[in-house]
Amino acid sequence: MKTFFGLIFTVFFLMASAGAQAGLHEGVVAYRNGHFSVALKELIPLAEKGDAKAQVLLGEMHGSGNGVPQDHAKAASWYRKAALQGNAQAQTSLGVMYEKGIGVPHDDKEAVSWYHKAAEQGHGEALYILGGMYERGQGTVQADLVQAHKWFNLAVAAGFEVAQDNMDEIETRMSREQIEKARSMAKEWLAKLPAHSGTSK
């Protein structure tokens, strides 16, 4: 009897999961096609149940004002929900909001913290942003071309190819020893990433 009820529960769970995925897919397609009312209908129930991808999309909609009145505070709230679940895109977006002081108080330390969380998952945009912060010496980050080169290198390895131009440019301001140190640091970091594409250069 227990096996029977266990089987029914498993089937129900799988059907519910399939339904949720279908709803997410429909919401994403509607969003991409500009059918925002349909997207909201599909995404809100999923987001309220904790679906991080749906939360990210709602964050984007509120941040851009697509289908809803623009509300950066709501955007930050949805991003935070997804970020706390480990969603790298949400962590990066929330970092940007703290860096710019949009929807949340300006806080460079908080921004860098979220960028690092996303970078630890190999998120190309977060890696690229960190490279820029170290190149410029921005906020709580001191200027350091070796660190900047490392982050740009990792961004390229993660598929964020625009970082290649940044890396090439700062190499003109670095010694051979600095470049080699940066490459070595990138390789060490890359080996720790859970997933990545490409190799360090």
C-alpha positions in Angstrom: 0.0 0.0 0.0 2.8 2.4 0.9 4.5 1.6 -2.4 1.3 2.4 -4.2 0.8 5.7 -2.5 4.5 6.5 -3.0 4.1 5.8 -6.7 1.1 8.1 -6.9 3.0 10.9 -5.1 6.0 10.5 -7.4 3.8 10.7 -10.5 1.9 13.7 -9.1 5.3 15.4 -8.3 6.6 14.8 -11.8 3.4 16.1 -13.4 3.6 19.2 -11.3 7.2 19.8 -12.2 6.4 19.3 -15.8 3.6 21.8 -15.6 5.8 24.3 -13.9 8.5 23.9 -16.6 5.8 24.3 -19.3 4.5 27.5 -17.6 8.1 28.9 -17.4 8.7 28.1 -21.0 5.4 29.8 -22.0 6.3 32.8 -19.9 9.8 33.1 -21.4 8.4 32.9 -24.9 5.7 35.4 -24.2 8.3 37.8 -22.7 10.6 37.5 -25.6 7.8 38.1 -28.0 6.6 41.2 -26.1 3.4 39.6 -24.9 3.9 40.9 -21.4 0.4 40.3 -20.0 0.7 36.6 -20.9 4.2 36.5 -19.5 3.0 37.9 -16.2 0.2 35.4 -16.0 2.6 32.5 -16.4 5.6 33.9 -14.3 4.0 35.4 -11.2 2.6 32.1 -9.8 5.9 30.4 -10.4 7.9 33.2 -8.9 5.8 33.3 -5.8 6.4 29.6 -5.4 10.1 30.2 -5.5 11.1 29.6 -9.1 14.4 31.6 -9.5 14.2 31.9 -13.3 10.7 33.4 -13.1 11.9 35.7 -10.4 14.7 37.0 -12.6 12.3 37.7 -15.5 10.0 39.6 -13.2 13.0 41.5 -12.0 13.8 42.4 -15.6 10.2 43.4 -16.3 9.9 45.7 -13.3 13.4 47.2 -14.0 12.6 48.0 -17.6 8.9 48.8 -17.2 7.9 46.1 -19.7 4.3 45.1 -19.1 4.3 46.7 -15.6 5.0 50.2 -14.3 8.7 50.6 -13.9 9.6 50.0 -10.3 13.3 49.4 -9.4 12.6 48.6 -5.8 10.3 45.7 -7.0 12.9 44.7 -9.5 15.6 44.5 -6.7 13.2 42.5 -4.5 12.7 39.9 -7.2 16.4 39.8 -8.0 17.2 39.3 -4.3 14.8 36.4 -4.0 16.5 34.6 -6.9 20.0 35.7 -5.9 19.6 34.2 -2.4 18.8 30.9 -4.2 22.2 31.1 -6.0 21.0 32.4 -9.4 24.1 34.0 -10.9 22.3 36.3 -13.2 20.2 37.7 -10.4 23.3 38.1 -8.2 24.9 40.1 -11.0 21.8 42.2 -11.6 21.5 42.9 -7.9 25.2 43.9 -7.8 24.6 46.4 -10.6 21.7 47.9 -8.7 23.8 48.3 -5.6 26.7 49.7 -7.6 24.4 52.3 -9.3 22.1 52.9 -6.3 19.1 51.9 -8.3 16.1 50.5 -6.4 18.4 50.0 -3.4 20.9 52.3 -1.5 24.2 52.8 -3.2 26.6 50.3 -1.6 29.9 49.4 -3.4 30.7 46.7 -0.8 27.4 45.0 -1.3 27.8 45.2 -5.0 31.2 43.6 -5.0 29.9 40.9 -2.7 27.2 39.9 -5.2 29.5 40.1 -8.1 31.9 37.7 -6.4 29.1 35.3 -5.7 28.1 35.2 -9.3 31.8 35.1 -10.4 32.3 32.0 -8.3 29.8 30.3 -10.5 31.7 31.4 -13.7 29.2 34.1 -14.7 30.9 35.9 -17.6 29.3 39.3 -17.0 30.2 39.3 -13.3 33.7 38.4 -14.1 33.9 41.2 -16.7 32.5 43.8 -14.3 35.1 42.8 -11.6 37.8 43.2 -14.2 36.6 46.7 -14.9 36.4 47.6 -11.2 40.0 46.4 -10.6 41.2 48.3 -13.7 39.7 51.5 -12.6 40.0 51.2 -8.8 36.3 51.6 -8.3 34.4 51.7 -5.0 36.0 49.5 -2.4 38.3 47.9 -4.9 41.8 49.2 -5.3 43.3 49.6 -8.8 45.3 46.4 -9.6 46.0 45.6 -13.3 47.1 42.0 -12.4 43.7 41.4 -10.8 42.0 43.2 -13.6 43.7 41.0 -16.2 42.8 37.8 -14.2 39.1 38.7 -14.1 39.0 39.7 -17.8 40.8 36.5 -18.7 38.2 34.5 -16.7 35.4 36.4 -18.4 36.8 35.4 -21.8 37.1 31.8 -20.6 33.4 31.9 -19.5 32.4 33.0 -23.0 32.2 36.8 -22.4 34.4 37.5 -25.4 34.1 41.3 -25.2 36.6 41.1 -22.3 39.3 40.1 -24.7 39.7 43.7 -25.9 40.0 44.9 -22.3 42.6 42.3 -21.6 44.6 43.2 -24.7 44.5 46.9 -23.8 45.7 46.6 -20.2 48.5 44.3 -21.3 50.1 47.3 -23.0 50.4 48.8 -19.5 51.7 45.7 -17.8 55.2 44.1 -17.5 55.7 40.5 -18.8 56.0 39.4 -15.2 52.7 40.9 -14.3 51.0 39.3 -17.2 52.4 35.9 -16.4 51.3 36.3 -12.8 47.8 37.3 -13.9 47.6 34.3 -16.2 48.7 31.9 -13.4 46.1 33.4 -11.1 43.4 32.9 -13.7 44.3 29.3 -14.2 44.2 28.6 -10.5 40.8 30.3 -10.2 39.4 28.6 -13.4 40.3 25.2 -11.9 38.0 25.9 -9.0 34.9 26.9 -11.0 32.0 24.5 -11.1 31.5 25.0 -14.8 33.1 27.1 -17.5 33.7 27.3 -21.2 37.0 27.9 -22.9 40.5 28.0 -21.3 42.5 30.8 -19.8 45.0 32.6 -22.0 
